[in-house]
Amino acid sequence: MFVESIRIGHLRCVRSAELQLRPGLVWVSGSNGAGKTTLLEAIYLLDRGRTFRGRRSGPLTTRGEAGTAVLGRVRQGERVKQYRWTSKSARGGMDGPAFSRFVGVSSFNIVDGDPALRRRFLDWSLFHVEPEARSGWALLQRLQRQRNAWLSSGGRGKPVWDAPYAEQLAAVWAKRRAFTARVDSAFRTLTADLSPVGELSIDWRWTGQDQDLHALLDSQRSGDIERGHTFLSAARGDVVFRSASQVWSGSRGENKLAGILLQLAVQQVVTEASGQRQLVLLDDPYAELSAKYAGPVIEAWGCAADQVMVTSLEDPPADLIASHRPALFHVEQGTFTCAP
């Protein structure tokens, strides 16, 4: 699966661009603010219908223009699908599984960031492996809303929602734990080869995992009534990183590398389960990782995806050019040129 062509109109600093792409490694170089990440953002908009940048990134549409439009062709085997995103419709190709995976600054924080980030990452990845799992999460949310309504009204009468809620919460947590175990196997192998601290492992831990959830809800009911909502929920629990069976926390650089390798491990599990090789948008890895690890990480992603788009301030190192013969693009002030 890869982006065959993309046309961009009035997206941030890119007023107009049309690129013909091919599978394999695509390298986009340019100075800061030239438009490198905007190209990745355009692909992400086609795929997800939203940006990966935060709310403080400013307006998508180029200043002085009425709107933004992105058109793209994505090839999967013999099939070619047209994608379109405009700022007026604000919809991308959301009628199927996501075809891209963005690995950027926010992604690097997955190890030492807020637990909610890891939960969202884990659930989003799980849904790609088991699409039917979404219905279990939706059922849990409905049961939680019903129990919360009962709690906020004073919790009078029998706690009829406790048993079904506890049962569904246990099912959701069990799926998270099983999926984490699958990712752990790939993560151990990757970190053993590429991490400076050696093999790392992960597991899923949550509040009350060794207790009967129905009994735990019963013990917390008075507090839940006082709060007006259920404390014990899917918004609890976290991925725990371990080294030699001990809880592990690395330096900032080690955490960034572990975060990238965790995403790569997830990608391998998704591909194994679904047969779908998502294209990878790798934003400026040399700015986040030392050269010693950036090259091997790009190589590893290249084995897991049909197309890897890398942005960088500099041209690729000679060994990557020799081994991958990447498609080379350079961008300045929103204008892309293709190297011969």
Contacts in CASP RR format, 6 or more apart in sequence:
PFRMAT RR
TARGET T0000
AUTHOR 0000-0000-0000
METHOD contacts of the structure
MODEL  1
MFVESIRIGHLRCVRSAELQLRPGLVWVSGSNGAGKTTLLEAIYLLDRGR
TFRGRRSGPLTTRGEAGTAVLGRVRQGERVKQYRWTSKSARGGMDGPAFS
RFVGVSSFNIVDGDPALRRRFLDWSLFHVEPEARSGWALLQRLQRQRNAW
LSSGGRGKPVWDAPYAEQLAAVWAKRRAFTARVDSAFRTLTADLSPVGEL
SIDWRWTGQDQDLHALLDSQRSGDIERGHTFLSAARGDVVFRSASQVWSG
SRGENKLAGILLQLAVQQVVTEASGQRQLVLLDDPYAELSAKYAGPVIEA
WGCAADQVMVTSLEDPPADLIASHRPALFHVEQGTFTCAP
1 74 0 8 1.000
1 75 0 8 1.000
1 76 0 8 1.000
1 77 0 8 1.000
1 99 0 8 1.000
1 276 0 8 1.000
1 277 0 8 1.000
1 278 0 8 1.000
1 279 0 8 1.000
1 306 0 8 1.000
1 307 0 8 1.000
2 21 0 8 1.000
2 22 0 8 1.000
2 23 0 8 1.000
2 24 0 8 1.000
2 74 0 8 1.000
2 75 0 8 1.000
2 279 0 8 1.000
2 306 0 8 1.000
2 307 0 8 1.000
3 21 0 8 1.000
3 43 0 8 1.000
3 72 0 8 1.000
3 73 0 8 1.000
3 74 0 8 1.000
3 75 0 8 1.000
3 279 0 8 1.000
3 307 0 8 1.000
3 309 0 8 1.000
4 20 0 8 1.000
4 21 0 8 1.000
4 22 0 8 1.000
4 72 0 8 1.000
4 73 0 8 1.000
4 74 0 8 1.000
4 75 0 8 1.000
4 80 0 8 1.000
5 18 0 8 1.000
5 19 0 8 1.000
5 20 0 8 1.000
5 21 0 8 1.000
5 72 0 8 1.000
5 73 0 8 1.000
6 17 0 8 1.000
6 18 0 8 1.000
6 19 0 8 1.000
6 21 0 8 1.000
6 39 0 8 1.000
6 42 0 8 1.000
6 43 0 8 1.000
6 46 0 8 1.000
6 70 0 8 1.000
6 71 0 8 1.000
6 72 0 8 1.000
6 73 0 8 1.000
7 17 0 8 1.000
7 18 0 8 1.000
7 70 0 8 1.000
7 71 0 8 1.000
7 72 0 8 1.000
8 14 0 8 1.000
8 16 0 8 1.000
8 17 0 8 1.000
8 18 0 8 1.000
8 38 0 8 1.000
8 39 0 8 1.000
8 42 0 8 1.000
8 69 0 8 1.000
8 70 0 8 1.000
9 15 0 8 1.000
9 16 0 8 1.000
9 17 0 8 1.000
9 62 0 8 1.000
9 68 0 8 1.000
9 69 0 8 1.000
9 70 0 8 1.000
10 16 0 8 1.000
10 61 0 8 1.000
10 62 0 8 1.000
10 65 0 8 1.000
10 66 0 8 1.000
10 67 0 8 1.000
10 68 0 8 1.000
10 69 0 8 1.000
11 38 0 8 1.000
11 41 0 8 1.000
11 42 0 8 1.000
11 45 0 8 1.000
11 60 0 8 1.000
11 61 0 8 1.000
11 62 0 8 1.000
11 68 0 8 1.000
11 70 0 8 1.000
12 35 0 8 1.000
12 38 0 8 1.000
12 41 0 8 1.000
12 60 0 8 1.000
12 62 0 8 1.000
13 33 0 8 1.000
13 34 0 8 1.000
13 35 0 8 1.000
13 38 0 8 1.000
13 62 0 8 1.000
13 333 0 8 1.000
13 334 0 8 1.000
14 35 0 8 1.000
14 38 0 8 1.000
14 39 0 8 1.000
14 42 0 8 1.000
14 62 0 8 1.000
14 334 0 8 1.000
15 62 0 8 1.000
15 65 0 8 1.000
15 334 0 8 1.000
17 39 0 8 1.000
17 334 0 8 1.000
17 335 0 8 1.000
17 336 0 8 1.000
19 39 0 8 1.000
19 329 0 8 1.000
19 336 0 8 1.000
19 338 0 8 1.000
20 338 0 8 1.000
21 307 0 8 1.000
21 327 0 8 1.000
22 307 0 8 1.000
22 327 0 8 1.000
23 306 0 8 1.000
23 307 0 8 1.000
24 302 0 8 1.000
24 306 0 8 1.000
24 307 0 8 1.000
24 308 0 8 1.000
24 324 0 8 1.000
24 326 0 8 1.000
24 327 0 8 1.000
25 298 0 8 1.000
25 302 0 8 1.000
25 308 0 8 1.000
25 310 0 8 1.000
25 316 0 8 1.000
25 320 0 8 1.000
25 324 0 8 1.000
25 325 0 8 1.000
25 326 0 8 1.000
25 327 0 8 1.000
26 307 0 8 1.000
26 308 0 8 1.000
26 309 0 8 1.000
26 310 0 8 1.000
26 326 0 8 1.000
26 327 0 8 1.000
26 329 0 8 1.000
27 310 0 8 1.000
27 312 0 8 1.000
27 315 0 8 1.000
27 316 0 8 1.000
27 320 0 8 1.000
27 326 0 8 1.000
27 327 0 8 1.000
27 328 0 8 1.000
27 329 0 8 1.000
28 36 0 8 1.000
28 39 0 8 1.000
28 309 0 8 1.000
28 310 0 8 1.000
28 311 0 8 1.000
28 312 0 8 1.000
28 329 0 8 1.000
28 330 0 8 1.000
28 331 0 8 1.000
28 336 0 8 1.000
29 36 0 8 1.000
29 311 0 8 1.000
29 312 0 8 1.000
29 313 0 8 1.000
29 314 0 8 1.000
29 315 0 8 1.000
29 328 0 8 1.000
29 329 0 8 1.000
29 330 0 8 1.000
29 331 0 8 1.000
30 36 0 8 1.000
30 311 0 8 1.000
30 312 0 8 1.000
30 313 0 8 1.000
30 330 0 8 1.000
30 331 0 8 1.000
30 332 0 8 1.000
31 313 0 8 1.000
31 332 0 8 1.000
32 313 0 8 1.000
34 331 0 8 1.000
34 332 0 8 1.000
34 333 0 8 1.000
34 334 0 8 1.000
35 331 0 8 1.000
35 334 0 8 1.000
36 283 0 8 1.000
36 284 0 8 1.000
36 311 0 8 1.000
36 312 0 8 1.000
36 331 0 8 1.000
37 283 0 8 1.000
37 284 0 8 1.000
37 311 0 8 1.000
38 334 0 8 1.000
39 309 0 8 1.000
39 311 0 8 1.000
39 331 0 8 1.000
39 336 0 8 1.000
40 52 0 8 1.000
40 102 0 8 1.000
40 281 0 8 1.000
40 283 0 8 1.000
40 309 0 8 1.000
40 311 0 8 1.000
41 51 0 8 1.000
41 52 0 8 1.000
41 53 0 8 1.000
42 70 0 8 1.000
43 100 0 8 1.000
43 279 0 8 1.000
43 281 0 8 1.000
43 309 0 8 1.000
44 50 0 8 1.000
44 51 0 8 1.000
44 52 0 8 1.000
44 100 0 8 1.000
44 102 0 8 1.000
44 281 0 8 1.000
45 51 0 8 1.000
45 70 0 8 1.000
45 85 0 8 1.000
45 92 0 8 1.000
46 70 0 8 1.000
46 72 0 8 1.000
46 74 0 8 1.000
46 83 0 8 1.000
46 84 0 8 1.000
46 85 0 8 1.000
46 92 0 8 1.000
46 93 0 8 1.000
47 83 0 8 1.000
47 92 0 8 1.000
47 93 0 8 1.000
47 98 0 8 1.000
47 99 0 8 1.000
47 100 0 8 1.000
48 92 0 8 1.000
48 93 0 8 1.000
48 94 0 8 1.000
48 98 0 8 1.000
48 100 0 8 1.000
49 85 0 8 1.000
49 90 0 8 1.000
49 91 0 8 1.000
49 92 0 8 1.000
49 93 0 8 1.000
49 94 0 8 1.000
50 90 0 8 1.000
51 57 0 8 1.000
51 60 0 8 1.000
52 102 0 8 1.000
52 104 0 8 1.000
52 106 0 8 1.000
54 106 0 8 1.000
60 68 0 8 1.000
60 87 0 8 1.000
61 67 0 8 1.000
61 68 0 8 1.000
61 87 0 8 1.000
62 68 0 8 1.000
67 86 0 8 1.000
67 87 0 8 1.000
67 88 0 8 1.000
68 85 0 8 1.000
68 86 0 8 1.000
68 87 0 8 1.000
69 84 0 8 1.000
69 85 0 8 1.000
69 86 0 8 1.000
69 87 0 8 1.000
70 83 0 8 1.000
70 84 0 8 1.000
70 85 0 8 1.000
70 86 0 8 1.000
71 82 0 8 1.000
71 83 0 8 1.000
71 84 0 8 1.000
72 82 0 8 1.000
72 83 0 8 1.000
72 84 0 8 1.000
73 80 0 8 1.000
73 81 0 8 1.000
73 82 0 8 1.000
73 83 0 8 1.000
74 80 0 8 1.000
74 81 0 8 1.000
74 83 0 8 1.000
74 99 0 8 1.000
75 81 0 8 1.000
76 99 0 8 1.000
83 92 0 8 1.000
83 93 0 8 1.000
84 92 0 8 1.000
85 91 0 8 1.000
85 92 0 8 1.000
85 93 0 8 1.000
97 128 0 8 1.000
97 131 0 8 1.000
97 274 0 8 1.000
97 276 0 8 1.000
98 128 0 8 1.000
98 278 0 8 1.000
99 276 0 8 1.000
99 278 0 8 1.000
99 279 0 8 1.000
100 278 0 8 1.000
100 279 0 8 1.000
100 280 0 8 1.000
100 281 0 8 1.000
101 263 0 8 1.000
101 267 0 8 1.000
101 278 0 8 1.000
101 279 0 8 1.000
101 280 0 8 1.000
101 281 0 8 1.000
101 305 0 8 1.000
102 281 0 8 1.000
102 283 0 8 1.000
103 260 0 8 1.000
103 263 0 8 1.000
103 280 0 8 1.000
103 281 0 8 1.000
103 282 0 8 1.000
103 283 0 8 1.000
103 285 0 8 1.000
103 301 0 8 1.000
104 281 0 8 1.000
104 282 0 8 1.000
104 283 0 8 1.000
104 284 0 8 1.000
104 288 0 8 1.000
105 283 0 8 1.000
105 288 0 8 1.000
107 259 0 8 1.000
107 260 0 8 1.000
107 263 0 8 1.000
108 255 0 8 1.000
108 256 0 8 1.000
108 259 0 8 1.000
108 260 0 8 1.000
108 288 0 8 1.000
109 117 0 8 1.000
109 255 0 8 1.000
109 256 0 8 1.000
110 117 0 8 1.000
110 118 0 8 1.000
110 121 0 8 1.000
110 259 0 8 1.000
110 262 0 8 1.000
110 263 0 8 1.000
111 241 0 8 1.000
111 250 0 8 1.000
111 255 0 8 1.000
111 256 0 8 1.000
111 258 0 8 1.000
111 259 0 8 1.000
111 262 0 8 1.000
112 249 0 8 1.000
112 250 0 8 1.000
112 252 0 8 1.000
112 255 0 8 1.000
115 237 0 8 1.000
115 238 0 8 1.000
115 239 0 8 1.000
116 235 0 8 1.000
118 238 0 8 1.000
118 239 0 8 1.000
119 234 0 8 1.000
119 235 0 8 1.000
119 237 0 8 1.000
119 238 0 8 1.000
121 263 0 8 1.000
121 266 0 8 1.000
122 176 0 8 1.000
122 179 0 8 1.000
122 180 0 8 1.000
122 204 0 8 1.000
122 239 0 8 1.000
123 137 0 8 1.000
123 176 0 8 1.000
125 179 0 8 1.000
125 183 0 8 1.000
125 266 0 8 1.000
125 269 0 8 1.000
125 270 0 8 1.000
126 133 0 8 1.000
126 175 0 8 1.000
126 176 0 8 1.000
126 179 0 8 1.000
127 133 0 8 1.000
127 134 0 8 1.000
128 270 0 8 1.000
128 273 0 8 1.000
128 274 0 8 1.000
128 276 0 8 1.000
129 179 0 8 1.000
129 182 0 8 1.000
129 269 0 8 1.000
129 270 0 8 1.000
129 273 0 8 1.000
129 274 0 8 1.000
130 175 0 8 1.000
130 179 0 8 1.000
130 273 0 8 1.000
133 175 0 8 1.000
136 168 0 8 1.000
136 171 0 8 1.000
136 172 0 8 1.000
137 172 0 8 1.000
137 234 0 8 1.000
139 168 0 8 1.000
140 165 0 8 1.000
140 168 0 8 1.000
140 169 0 8 1.000
140 171 0 8 1.000
140 172 0 8 1.000
140 234 0 8 1.000
143 161 0 8 1.000
143 164 0 8 1.000
143 165 0 8 1.000
143 168 0 8 1.000
144 165 0 8 1.000
144 230 0 8 1.000
144 233 0 8 1.000
146 161 0 8 1.000
147 161 0 8 1.000
147 162 0 8 1.000
147 165 0 8 1.000
147 230 0 8 1.000
148 228 0 8 1.000
148 229 0 8 1.000
148 230 0 8 1.000
150 159 0 8 1.000
150 160 0 8 1.000
150 161 0 8 1.000
151 224 0 8 1.000
151 225 0 8 1.000
151 227 0 8 1.000
151 228 0 8 1.000
151 229 0 8 1.000
151 230 0 8 1.000
152 228 0 8 1.000
152 229 0 8 1.000
154 225 0 8 1.000
154 228 0 8 1.000
155 221 0 8 1.000
155 225 0 8 1.000
159 217 0 8 1.000
159 218 0 8 1.000
159 221 0 8 1.000
162 214 0 8 1.000
162 217 0 8 1.000
162 218 0 8 1.000
162 221 0 8 1.000
163 214 0 8 1.000
165 217 0 8 1.000
165 230 0 8 1.000
166 213 0 8 1.000
166 214 0 8 1.000
166 216 0 8 1.000
166 217 0 8 1.000
167 213 0 8 1.000
169 213 0 8 1.000
169 232 0 8 1.000
169 233 0 8 1.000
169 234 0 8 1.000
170 213 0 8 1.000
172 234 0 8 1.000
173 204 0 8 1.000
173 206 0 8 1.000
173 209 0 8 1.000
173 234 0 8 1.000
176 204 0 8 1.000
176 206 0 8 1.000
177 203 0 8 1.000
177 204 0 8 1.000
179 269 0 8 1.000
180 202 0 8 1.000
180 203 0 8 1.000
180 204 0 8 1.000
180 239 0 8 1.000
181 203 0 8 1.000
181 204 0 8 1.000
182 269 0 8 1.000
183 202 0 8 1.000
183 262 0 8 1.000
183 265 0 8 1.000
183 266 0 8 1.000
183 269 0 8 1.000
184 201 0 8 1.000
184 202 0 8 1.000
184 203 0 8 1.000
184 265 0 8 1.000
186 264 0 8 1.000
186 265 0 8 1.000
186 266 0 8 1.000
186 268 0 8 1.000
186 269 0 8 1.000
187 200 0 8 1.000
187 201 0 8 1.000
187 202 0 8 1.000
187 261 0 8 1.000
187 262 0 8 1.000
187 265 0 8 1.000
188 199 0 8 1.000
188 200 0 8 1.000
188 201 0 8 1.000
190 261 0 8 1.000
190 264 0 8 1.000
190 265 0 8 1.000
190 300 0 8 1.000
191 197 0 8 1.000
191 198 0 8 1.000
191 199 0 8 1.000
191 200 0 8 1.000
191 258 0 8 1.000
191 261 0 8 1.000
192 198 0 8 1.000
192 199 0 8 1.000
194 257 0 8 1.000
194 261 0 8 1.000
194 293 0 8 1.000
194 296 0 8 1.000
194 297 0 8 1.000
194 300 0 8 1.000
195 254 0 8 1.000
195 257 0 8 1.000
195 258 0 8 1.000
195 261 0 8 1.000
196 254 0 8 1.000
196 257 0 8 1.000
196 293 0 8 1.000
197 243 0 8 1.000
197 248 0 8 1.000
197 250 0 8 1.000
197 254 0 8 1.000
198 243 0 8 1.000
199 243 0 8 1.000
200 241 0 8 1.000
200 242 0 8 1.000
200 243 0 8 1.000
200 248 0 8 1.000
200 258 0 8 1.000
201 241 0 8 1.000
201 242 0 8 1.000
201 243 0 8 1.000
202 239 0 8 1.000
202 240 0 8 1.000
202 241 0 8 1.000
202 242 0 8 1.000
202 262 0 8 1.000
203 239 0 8 1.000
203 240 0 8 1.000
203 242 0 8 1.000
204 237 0 8 1.000
204 238 0 8 1.000
204 239 0 8 1.000
204 240 0 8 1.000
205 237 0 8 1.000
205 238 0 8 1.000
205 240 0 8 1.000
206 236 0 8 1.000
206 237 0 8 1.000
206 238 0 8 1.000
207 232 0 8 1.000
207 236 0 8 1.000
207 237 0 8 1.000
208 216 0 8 1.000
208 232 0 8 1.000
213 232 0 8 1.000
216 232 0 8 1.000
217 224 0 8 1.000
217 230 0 8 1.000
217 232 0 8 1.000
220 231 0 8 1.000
220 232 0 8 1.000
223 231 0 8 1.000
224 230 0 8 1.000
224 231 0 8 1.000
240 247 0 8 1.000
241 247 0 8 1.000
241 248 0 8 1.000
241 249 0 8 1.000
241 258 0 8 1.000
242 248 0 8 1.000
249 255 0 8 1.000
250 258 0 8 1.000
253 288 0 8 1.000
253 289 0 8 1.000
256 288 0 8 1.000
256 289 0 8 1.000
257 289 0 8 1.000
257 293 0 8 1.000
257 297 0 8 1.000
260 285 0 8 1.000
260 289 0 8 1.000
260 297 0 8 1.000
261 297 0 8 1.000
261 300 0 8 1.000
264 297 0 8 1.000
264 300 0 8 1.000
264 301 0 8 1.000
264 304 0 8 1.000
267 278 0 8 1.000
267 280 0 8 1.000
267 301 0 8 1.000
267 304 0 8 1.000
267 305 0 8 1.000
268 304 0 8 1.000
270 276 0 8 1.000
270 278 0 8 1.000
271 277 0 8 1.000
271 278 0 8 1.000
271 304 0 8 1.000
277 304 0 8 1.000
277 305 0 8 1.000
277 306 0 8 1.000
278 305 0 8 1.000
279 305 0 8 1.000
279 306 0 8 1.000
279 307 0 8 1.000
279 308 0 8 1.000
279 309 0 8 1.000
280 301 0 8 1.000
280 302 0 8 1.000
280 304 0 8 1.000
280 305 0 8 1.000
280 307 0 8 1.000
280 308 0 8 1.000
280 309 0 8 1.000
281 309 0 8 1.000
282 298 0 8 1.000
282 301 0 8 1.000
282 308 0 8 1.000
282 309 0 8 1.000
282 310 0 8 1.000
282 311 0 8 1.000
283 311 0 8 1.000
284 311 0 8 1.000
284 312 0 8 1.000
284 313 0 8 1.000
285 294 0 8 1.000
285 295 0 8 1.000
285 297 0 8 1.000
285 298 0 8 1.000
285 310 0 8 1.000
285 312 0 8 1.000
286 294 0 8 1.000
286 312 0 8 1.000
286 313 0 8 1.000
286 314 0 8 1.000
287 312 0 8 1.000
287 313 0 8 1.000
288 294 0 8 1.000
289 297 0 8 1.000
291 317 0 8 1.000
295 317 0 8 1.000
295 320 0 8 1.000
298 308 0 8 1.000
298 310 0 8 1.000
298 320 0 8 1.000
299 320 0 8 1.000
299 323 0 8 1.000
301 308 0 8 1.000
302 308 0 8 1.000
302 324 0 8 1.000
310 316 0 8 1.000
310 326 0 8 1.000
315 328 0 8 1.000
316 326 0 8 1.000
316 328 0 8 1.000
320 326 0 8 1.000
327 338 0 8 1.000
328 338 0 8 1.000
328 339 0 8 1.000
329 336 0 8 1.000
329 337 0 8 1.000
329 338 0 8 1.000
329 339 0 8 1.000
330 336 0 8 1.000
330 337 0 8 1.000
330 339 0 8 1.000
331 337 0 8 1.000
END
